[in-house]
């Protein structure tokens, strides 16, 4: 795993969690459909001890839509979490992986590191731009897949099954984690940071 220091990446920055909360508290940085959703996000943010961002991506070398990922296509994941004045980020790359696989890997590696640092019982707000990952967790797809023996509703095997199984196990150790969505590549500094971090990882591959 490649751990990236902040001096190695462009980051507009905040010095502590209070500053992070300050700019994240601006509803314009999120896409809201209902006022209640905005209030809910603000409430979760104000209660969070740790704010976590994860992201995954891939570069398909000239592939057309619908084509399979090539073995030499670059892919990477990255995460960042902030607890008070403590900030920690990590990233790693893989060849021939899908974007979805990297999105799951980003969350999995973040959860593993949080548990490794004994932070898993903290109030955690996880901010992701992947509907694929968020829907699997928030819409109970994950628990339903598990009940069906890791099959989808139409009986096919769940894609990225081994990673989802690890996610399901890891989440049992996080009683106070809340997941929230942000639109990717907008003026959300945490999301922009992890996106840039994973792209730097792919640049070095």
C-alpha positions, 0 to 999 in steps of 0.5 A: 500500500502506498501512503501519501503525505500531504506535502506530496499532493495539492490540497487547499487544506484545513487544519482540523476537523472543525475547519473540515466541518465548516466547509462541508456544512455548506449545503451547496457542496452536496446535491440535495433533493429535500431539505430534510436530507440537507438537515440530516447530513448537517446533523451527521456532520456535526456529530462526527468524530471522524470524516472519511472520504474514499474514491476509486477510478480506472483508465481504460486505454481507448476502450469503447463503452461496453467493452471489457477492461484490458489487462494493462489498464491502470486503476487505483483507489484512495482514501482520506480521513480526518480526526481533529488535527490528525489526517491520514491518507493512503492509495494503491494501484492495480492493473486490469481492475474495474472502477467499481472494484477500486471503489470497493477497495477504497472503502475496504482499505479505509475501514481496515486502517480505521480498525487498525488504529482502533478508531472503529467505535468513533462516530464516523461520517463516510462521504463517497461519490459511488452510488454503486457502493452506497446503494449496496450498503444503504439499500440493504443489497449487501445483507440481501446478497448475503442471505441469498448466498451472494447471489443477486435477485436474478440468481447471478453471482454478485460481482466483486463478491470476495470484496463485498464479503470482506466489507460485510465483515468489516462493517460489523466492527463499525457501530457508529458509521454513517454513509453520505453521497457527494457528487464527484469532482465538485467543490468538495475538498475531501473528494477532490483530494482523494480523486487527485491522490488516486490519479497520482498513483496511476500516473506512477504506475 
